[in-house]
């Protein structure tokens, strides 16, 4: 059996668009995303560094 490993893993269009929207809106005003847009800590860290706040619960 031959196992092929992908050299690049992409995202579905919806996730890609949601990340782009969060980033563009965060440049205009503070943005908080409820839940993870993607289950990839590298991407989530990048979002945080660019000003997107991530939360697992609604603000009080």
Backbone bond lengths (Angstrom), bond angles and torsions (degrees), N, CA, C in turn:
res aa  C-N    CA-C-N  psi(-1)  N-CA   C-N-CA  omega(-1)  CA-C   N-CA-C  phi
1 X - - - 1.434 - - 1.527 107.70 -
2 X 1.327 115.76 132.60 1.457 121.28 177.53 1.531 108.30 -104.72
3 X 1.317 116.38 129.71 1.460 121.21 179.22 1.524 108.39 -107.28
4 X 1.316 115.33 125.80 1.460 121.04 177.45 1.519 108.85 -104.31
5 X 1.283 115.54 132.69 1.458 120.29 179.57 1.528 108.42 -110.50
6 X 1.313 115.93 130.63 1.456 120.76 -178.72 1.524 110.20 -65.86
7 X 1.313 115.92 140.60 1.460 119.83 176.89 1.519 110.86 -87.30
8 X 1.314 117.12 -20.39 1.464 121.43 179.35 1.519 108.92 -142.11
9 X 1.310 115.48 130.93 1.458 120.76 176.39 1.517 107.52 -110.63
10 X 1.294 116.95 128.32 1.452 120.45 -178.62 1.515 111.91 -102.41
11 X 1.320 114.50 -172.06 1.455 121.84 178.40 1.514 108.40 -122.52
12 X 1.314 116.37 156.56 1.448 119.43 175.08 1.530 108.45 -69.14
13 X 1.324 116.52 161.69 1.460 121.42 -176.90 1.524 111.86 -59.39
14 X 1.324 117.20 -39.23 1.457 120.65 -178.26 1.513 112.82 -63.69
15 X 1.320 116.94 -42.48 1.464 121.26 178.79 1.522 109.71 -67.63
16 X 1.314 116.47 -45.08 1.463 120.26 179.15 1.523 111.04 -59.07
17 X 1.334 116.58 -44.10 1.468 121.05 179.87 1.520 111.74 -66.96
18 X 1.331 117.96 -38.60 1.462 121.58 179.19 1.527 110.78 -65.47
19 X 1.310 117.87 -39.73 1.460 121.57 177.71 1.527 109.92 -65.64
20 X 1.327 117.12 -44.97 1.464 121.14 178.67 1.527 110.92 -61.00
21 X 1.319 117.70 -41.67 1.460 122.00 179.44 1.526 110.86 -64.71
22 X 1.323 117.12 -45.28 1.462 120.59 179.11 1.524 110.89 -60.58
23 X 1.317 116.68 -42.04 1.462 120.01 -179.68 1.526 111.55 -67.74
24 X 1.314 117.53 -42.62 1.469 119.47 -178.62 1.522 111.03 -68.05
25 X 1.321 117.87 -39.90 1.471 121.15 178.96 1.526 111.65 -69.41
26 X 1.341 117.03 -32.95 1.469 119.66 -178.27 1.523 111.58 -68.11
27 X 1.327 117.20 -19.83 1.457 120.77 176.12 1.528 111.23 -76.87
28 X 1.347 117.26 -20.98 1.461 122.42 -178.05 1.525 112.06 -95.93
29 X 1.332 116.43 -35.83 1.455 121.29 -176.68 1.522 108.72 -161.49
30 X 1.333 117.70 162.50 1.472 119.15 178.93 1.540 111.00 -60.61
31 X 1.313 115.65 138.31 1.469 121.71 -179.21 1.522 108.90 -128.48
32 X 1.321 115.46 132.79 1.461 121.45 172.84 1.518 107.98 -120.71
33 X 1.312 116.42 128.23 1.462 122.80 179.23 1.523 107.73 -101.95
34 X 1.303 116.45 128.23 1.462 121.78 178.35 1.527 108.65 -88.33
35 X 1.308 116.60 111.29 1.460 121.43 -178.28 1.520 110.68 90.06
36 X 1.308 116.23 174.88 1.461 121.46 -178.76 1.525 110.51 -86.81
37 X 1.317 115.32 134.21 1.461 119.19 172.91 1.523 110.17 -75.00
38 X 1.312 115.45 -29.11 1.460 121.76 -177.95 1.531 107.67 -152.43
39 X 1.301 116.90 150.68 1.470 121.30 179.12 1.526 108.92 -95.31
40 X 1.325 114.99 62.40 1.459 121.91 -179.34 1.516 106.54 -141.82
41 X 1.319 116.44 108.39 1.467 120.84 -174.12 1.528 112.23 -62.36
42 X 1.314 117.89 -31.94 1.466 120.57 178.67 1.521 110.46 -63.84
43 X 1.320 117.02 -43.78 1.467 121.49 178.85 1.524 109.87 -67.81
44 X 1.325 117.74 -43.25 1.460 121.12 179.29 1.525 111.27 -62.28
45 X 1.318 117.13 -40.60 1.461 121.25 177.82 1.530 110.19 -62.52
46 X 1.316 116.37 -42.03 1.459 121.07 177.90 1.529 111.45 -61.95
47 X 1.333 116.55 -41.67 1.463 120.37 177.58 1.527 110.47 -61.32
48 X 1.329 116.56 -45.23 1.466 120.38 179.33 1.530 110.87 -60.86
49 X 1.327 116.54 -42.96 1.464 120.89 -178.87 1.525 111.60 -64.34
50 X 1.326 116.46 -24.70 1.456 120.52 -179.10 1.528 112.14 -96.98
51 X 1.333 116.52 12.51 1.455 120.70 172.04 1.510 117.01 97.71
52 X 1.313 118.34 1.63 1.461 120.54 178.17 1.523 108.11 -85.00
53 X 1.326 116.78 125.16 1.460 120.93 177.11 1.517 108.90 -90.25
54 X 1.332 116.49 137.33 1.457 121.86 178.95 1.511 108.38 -113.97
55 X 1.324 116.48 134.99 1.460 120.71 -178.31 1.524 109.08 -136.93
56 X 1.328 115.43 150.19 1.461 120.29 176.44 1.510 111.48 -103.10
57 X 1.349 116.50 -0.59 1.458 119.07 178.70 1.528 110.15 -144.45
58 X 1.302 115.29 159.36 1.460 121.55 179.17 1.520 109.73 -70.53
59 X 1.340 117.11 143.12 1.463 119.04 176.21 1.526 111.80 -63.68
60 X 1.313 117.42 147.90 1.469 122.13 -179.26 1.512 111.38 -73.77
